[in-house]
Amino acid sequence: MASDTDNRAENLQELITHARVVLWDFDGPVCSLFSGHSAEKVATELVDWLEGRGLRGLVTEVERETLDPHLVLRAVGARHPGSDLVAELEERLTQEEMRAAASAMPTAYADPLIRTWTALGARLAIATNNSPRVVRKYLSGRDLVSCFAPHIYGRTQDLHHLKPHPHCLNRALNAMGTAPGDALMIGDTPSDYIAARSAGVPFLGYARNERKARLLREAGAVSIVRSLQSVLTTVRGQA
């Protein structure tokens, strides 16, 4: 009888073997964007900026308590879609992300995995809720832009298209002329999984700790790794 470890290895092998295109979430699988620049602090500063303009009521107490800058932005975007306010708030978040990119910590094994997969002929894309400007800045600093460019699909001012909406995944698939079943999404949040499921793309969860793994499992994700080392080993075995 095959063990759980054997089954996980076979499942990982199958996902990688069938992937002609690999769609990466950015913050998590590629790097820890806010490792040196607290996301919670950014969310608090966005809320403080709104309150300073007399707009405290645009964000509920529950939304404030999440300390998630993307949730704050999404909440305001839902209440004032397409407004100058949303555009300014989105730009403020982008500038905070740009500052964070300077001290972002690479995810273990991500760089060699990206380079190896590219060398073996896979086509890679970024599908993220972060600003594409931030992604390009970080990838340029790691000399990884050529592994993805021009396929970097990130946040726009159409905030209803943020994941879990599959918009950025569909943009990548359409631009690369790839069927969903020939792709693989690597993400670390339930919204990544939901977006991949909506787009019909197989999903591999990256969970750096048990809390992340539990959230992915509760969302319905089945294939989850705690380190990209096993993915790199499997990809190298394709050579």
N, C-alpha and C positions, 0 to 999 in steps of 0.2 A: 504494500500500500504506500502511495506517495505521501510524504510528509507535507506539512503546511509550507515549509521552506522550499521544498521541491516544486510545489504548485505555484508559489510566488515567483520562483525563478523561471518556470515555464511561461507564466503569464507575462512577465517582463520581456522575455525573449520574443514572444509573439507580438507584443505591442511594438517593439523596436524593429522587428523584421518587416512589418507591414508599413512602417512609417517612411514615406517619401518626403514629407514635409513635417517639420517639428515647430509647433507654435509654443513659444515660451511666454509665460507671465514674467514680469521683470523683477519687481520687489519681492524677494523670497527665493525663487529658483535661481536667478542670476546673481543677485546680491542682496544684502540687507541694507536698503537705502537709508534708513533712519538709525543706523547703528551708532552714529556719532552726533545725531541731530534729532532729538526726540519728536516722534510723530504726535505724541500726546500734547507736547508743548505747542506744536504747530496748530493742532486743532483748537487748543485753548486760545491762542492768539487770534485765530480767525473769528472765534466767537466774540472775543473782546473787541475786535475791530467792528463787528456788526453792532455790538452793544454801544460802542462809541458813536455810532451813527443813529442811535435810537431804534435799532432793528432787532432787539433782543428776542422779540416774539417770533422771528422767522425760524428759530431753532428751538425745539421742545427740550424740556429738561432731560428726557430720555436720550435724545440725540446728542445733547451736550455731554452727558455722562459716558457715552461710548468713547470719547476722546479719539475719534477717528476723523481725520481731516477730509477724507473723501465722503464720508457720510454727511458732514456739515455742508460741504459743497453741493452734494446731491439734494439735500433737503431744501437749500435755498433755490437751487435750480428748478426744483419741482414747483415751488411757490411763485417764482418769478422767471419763467423760462424765456430765454433770449434777451434778457434785460442787460443794461449796462452794469447793473449791480453784480449780476452773475459773472459777466466778463471780467470785472475788476477783481472779484473774489477768486476766480479761477487763475488769474494772473498772479495774484498774491501767493496762492498755493504753489504755482509753478516756480516762482522765485525761491520759495522755501525748499522745494524739491531740488532746485539747482544748487543751493547751498549744501543740502544734504549729500548730493552726489559726490562732493569733494571728499567726504569722509566715509562714504559707503564701503562696507566690508564685502568682498567677494564671497559668494557661497562656496563652501568647500567642494572641490572637484568640478565646479561649473566651467571655469575657463578651459581646462583640458578637454572636458566633454564637448563643449562648443567647437573647439578646434578640431577634435577628432571626428565628430559627426560631419563637419563641413568637408574635411579631407576625404571622407569616405563617400561623398557625393550627395548627402542629404541637404535639403534646402531649409534654411531656418528663418523664422520670422518672430518678431516680438508682438504680442497682443496684450496690452496693459491698460490699466486705468491711470497710470502716471502720464505725465506730459512726454510726448515724443522728443522734445528738446532735451529733457533730462536723460532719457535713455541714450540719445546720441552722445551727450557729454560723457556719461559714464563709460560707454563702450569705446569711445575714442581714447579715453585714459587707459583702457586695458588693451588697446590695439585689436579690438574685436568687431569694429563696425563692418569690416568687409565680410564677416560671416553672416551678417543680417541684411545689410543695405541692399536695396532700398526698402526692404519689407519691415518697417517699424511702424506699428499702428497703435497709437495711444489716444489719450483723452483729447476731445475737442470740446467746444462750448455747447454742443448738443449733449447735455449731461444725462438725458434719458438713455443714451447709448452706452453708458458705463456698464461694465459687467455687474450683474449677471446677464445683461442683454448680450447676445452673441455678435453684436455689430462689428467689433474689431476683429473677431475671428473670421467672420464672413468676408470682411474686406481683404484679409490676408489670403483666404482661399480663392477668392475671385481674382485677385491680382496675380496669384501664382498659378492659376489654372488647375487647381487641385481639387479632387473630390474629397468630401469630408472623411470618408473611410480610408483614404490614403495618407491621412495626417495623424498627428499625435499632439495633444495639448499637455504641457507640463505646468501645473499650477499648485498653489499652496493654500487656497481658500475655497470655501463652499461656493462663492460666486464664480470662481474659475471653473469649478466642476459643472455648475448649472449652465454656464455659458457654453461649455464644450458639449454638454448633453443636448442643449437646444440647437447647436450647430451640427450635431451628428458626428462629432469628432471624438475618437477614443481619448481617454483621459488617464494620465499618470499623476498621482498626487505626490508632492514632496512635502514632508512634514518633519520639521527639525526637532519637534518635541511631541510628547504624547498628547498634549492639549490640541495641537494642530491636527494630529492624526485622528483624534476623536471627533473633531468638528467635521473633518472630511468624511469620515465613516458615517456620521449622522446625516450628512447631506446625501449619501448614497454612493460615494466613491468606493471602489473595490480595490483597485491597484494603487498601493501607497508605498513609497520608500522613505526611510528615515535619513538616507544619505544618497547623494548622487554617485557615490563610488560604485555601487552595484550597477548603476546605469552605464557608467563609463566602462566597467569591466565587460558588460554585455555588448556594448557597441564595439569595443575593441575586438571582441570575438567574431564580429561580422567581417573583419578584414580578410 
